[in-house]
């Protein structure tokens, strides 16, 4: 008898624990999120039923991957994150690494997309590479946030937010290799083999993320 993989464990408790470690930062980020929502950031991103635009991005080892080529072998989960420097993103990628067996059972692949350059992108790749069924997962580098910009998944951070991160040792210009001052909006999409979006999660509040179990359920119809 073939054993089915365990369902992915919930991600939300890990994210809640990160918030609890720095409760004094909550009001600051709440104000940032309010401003982004009032500006409509993220509202133009693909939704369920849309055809996800094709793209080609470099891998962490210097190759290239095109979404259309990946879809020839099955559905693809596409996850946009801010990068390894963000603890919420790091926990999210770790959760997806644990969920790879269930995703493989669904016949799908996982693509992590980040604008972070250098060691950050490779560090995310190492987390996925160490997981069971790592062959279905890969990190792609969204240089200058080009794909994220085309999908409406970026915003200009502004000096107060950029200064906030600089004061804590996180220089966005160095992390992303650009002085443009853009930050990506986390988003998760499950794209069927036909290129149509089956699941979409976009939230300008970077403290919230899609649950891997919900994404996989959308692909399997569970």
C-alpha positions in Angstrom: 0.0 0.0 0.0 1.3 3.4 -0.9 1.3 5.9 1.9 0.0 9.3 1.1 2.0 12.3 2.4 0.8 14.1 5.5 -1.2 17.3 4.9 0.9 20.4 5.3 1.0 21.8 8.8 -0.5 25.3 9.3 1.8 28.2 8.7 -0.3 30.8 10.6 1.0 29.8 14.1 4.6 30.4 13.0 3.7 33.8 11.6 1.8 34.8 14.7 4.9 33.8 16.8 7.0 36.2 14.8 4.6 39.1 15.5 4.7 38.3 19.2 8.5 38.6 19.3 8.2 42.3 18.4 4.8 43.5 19.4 6.0 47.2 19.6 6.4 47.1 15.7 2.8 46.3 15.2 1.4 49.8 15.1 4.1 51.0 12.7 3.4 48.3 10.2 -0.3 48.6 10.6 -0.1 52.2 9.4 2.1 51.1 6.4 -0.5 48.5 5.5 -3.4 51.0 5.7 -1.6 53.3 3.3 -0.9 50.6 0.8 -4.5 49.4 0.9 -5.8 52.9 0.4 -3.5 53.3 -2.6 -4.9 50.0 -4.1 -1.5 48.3 -4.1 -1.8 44.7 -5.3 -5.3 45.1 -6.7 -4.1 44.6 -10.3 -2.5 41.2 -9.6 -3.9 38.1 -11.4 -7.0 36.6 -9.9 -8.7 33.2 -10.1 -9.8 32.6 -13.7 -7.1 34.8 -15.3 -4.4 33.4 -17.5 -1.1 34.0 -15.7 1.3 35.9 -17.9 4.3 33.9 -19.2 7.7 34.9 -17.9 11.3 33.8 -18.1 13.6 34.4 -15.1 17.2 33.4 -14.1 17.8 30.6 -11.7 20.3 30.9 -8.8 22.8 28.9 -10.7 22.7 31.1 -13.8 20.2 29.2 -15.9 16.8 30.4 -17.1 13.3 29.0 -16.5 10.2 29.9 -18.5 6.7 29.4 -16.9 5.4 28.0 -20.2 8.0 25.3 -20.2 7.2 24.4 -16.6 3.5 24.1 -17.3 4.1 21.5 -19.9 4.7 19.0 -17.2 1.9 20.0 -14.8 0.5 22.8 -12.5 2.9 25.3 -10.9 2.7 27.1 -7.6 4.3 30.5 -7.9 5.3 32.2 -4.7 6.5 35.8 -4.6 8.3 36.8 -1.5 10.5 39.7 -0.2 13.5 37.5 0.4 15.5 35.6 2.9 16.0 38.8 5.0 12.3 38.8 5.9 11.5 36.4 8.8 8.0 35.9 7.5 9.3 34.9 4.1 11.9 32.6 5.6 9.2 30.7 7.6 6.9 30.6 4.5 9.6 29.0 2.4 10.3 26.5 5.2 6.6 25.6 5.3 6.6 25.1 1.5 9.7 22.9 1.9 7.7 20.7 4.3 4.8 20.7 1.9 6.7 19.5 -1.1 5.7 15.8 -0.7 2.0 16.8 -0.8 2.6 19.1 -3.7 4.4 16.3 -5.6 1.5 14.0 -4.9 -0.7 16.6 -6.6 1.6 16.5 -9.6 2.7 20.1 -9.3 5.9 22.1 -9.0 6.9 25.0 -6.8 8.6 28.2 -7.9 9.9 30.7 -5.4 10.4 34.2 -6.9 12.4 36.9 -5.1 14.1 40.1 -6.1 16.8 39.5 -3.5 20.3 39.1 -5.1 23.3 37.1 -4.1 23.3 34.9 -1.1 19.7 35.6 0.0 18.2 33.8 -3.1 20.6 31.0 -2.8 19.8 30.6 0.9 16.1 30.2 0.1 17.1 27.6 -2.6 19.1 25.7 0.0 16.1 25.3 2.2 14.1 23.8 -0.7 17.0 21.7 -1.9 17.3 20.0 1.5 13.6 18.9 1.5 12.1 15.7 0.3 11.0 16.0 -3.3 13.3 19.0 -3.8 13.4 18.1 -7.5 10.0 19.9 -8.0 11.1 23.2 -6.4 13.3 26.0 -7.6 14.1 29.6 -6.7 14.0 32.2 -9.5 15.6 35.7 -9.3 13.3 38.6 -10.3 16.0 41.1 -11.2 14.9 44.7 -10.4 11.4 43.2 -9.6 10.6 43.1 -13.3 8.0 40.4 -13.2 6.5 41.6 -9.9 6.2 45.1 -11.3 4.4 43.8 -14.4 1.9 42.0 -12.1 1.3 44.9 -9.8 3.1 43.2 -7.0 5.4 46.0 -6.0 5.2 49.4 -4.4 7.6 52.4 -3.8 8.5 52.0 -0.1 9.3 55.7 0.6 12.1 57.0 2.8 10.4 56.5 6.2 10.0 52.7 5.6 13.4 52.4 3.9 15.0 54.3 6.8 13.2 52.0 9.3 14.9 49.0 7.7 18.3 50.7 7.3 18.3 51.5 11.0 17.9 47.8 11.6 20.7 46.8 9.4 18.7 46.0 6.3 19.6 48.2 3.3 17.1 47.5 0.5 19.4 48.9 -2.1 22.1 46.3 -1.2 19.6 43.5 -0.7 17.9 44.0 -4.1 20.9 45.6 -6.0 18.9 48.7 -6.9 18.4 52.2 -5.7 14.8 52.3 -7.0 13.3 51.8 -3.5 10.7 49.2 -4.5 9.5 46.4 -2.3 7.6 43.4 -3.5 4.1 42.4 -2.3 4.0 38.7 -1.2 1.7 36.7 -3.4 0.9 33.0 -4.0 -0.7 31.6 -7.2 -1.6 28.1 -8.2 -1.6 27.9 -12.0 -3.1 25.0 -13.8 -1.4 23.3 -16.7 -3.5 25.4 -19.1 -2.0 28.6 -17.5 -5.2 29.5 -15.8 -5.0 30.7 -12.1 -6.8 28.2 -9.8 -5.8 30.0 -6.6 -4.6 33.5 -5.8 -3.5 35.1 -2.6 -2.2 38.7 -2.5 -1.9 40.7 0.7 0.0 44.0 1.2 0.2 43.0 4.8 3.4 41.0 4.5 2.6 39.3 7.9 -0.1 37.3 6.2 0.6 34.4 3.8 -1.3 31.7 2.0 -1.6 28.4 3.7 0.1 25.6 1.6 -2.8 23.3 2.4 -5.3 25.7 0.9 -3.2 26.1 -2.2 -2.8 22.4 -2.8 -6.5 21.8 -2.1 -7.2 24.3 -4.9 -5.1 22.2 -7.3 -6.6 18.9 -6.3 -10.2 19.9 -5.8 -10.0 18.6 -2.2 
